[in-house]
Amino acid sequence: MLRLHGKKRSLQAFADEPISELAKRYDLLVIDHPWAGFAAQTGVIVPLDDFLSKAFLEDQAVNSVGKSHESYSYNKHQWALAIDAATPVAAYREDLFDKLNLKIPQTWEDLVSLAQKGYVVILGIPQSSNSWVYSRVSFRA
């Protein structure tokens, strides 16, 4: 059995702390795809294809969003798994739209009109969510 003990970090810490420093303290990391090439070139982490079956990795490639899986591949090795996809999304509060009798924008002009009324928010820095690093990995039979 594999047991993971995780440590939660802010997304800002995820963005700021170098992977080389994290690798000194943790056995298993959640990294962002731009780090895959750095990790491969510096040897900071080991390729997952040394530990995961070809069938599993092929399944991940087929079932990941877009090119998410491929974004963690470098120099013919898989350095991480795509556990999410960075995707721009729009969200709205149905209760407020109903209360203010607003319609969901269908065009760019509709969105601009809502913004001019003060009903649109654009995140300046989206690092308010959380990321995880795993501090201990242990195997049990």
Order of alpha helices (4+ residues) and beta strands (2+ residues): beta-alpha-alpha-alpha-alpha-beta-beta-alpha-alpha-beta
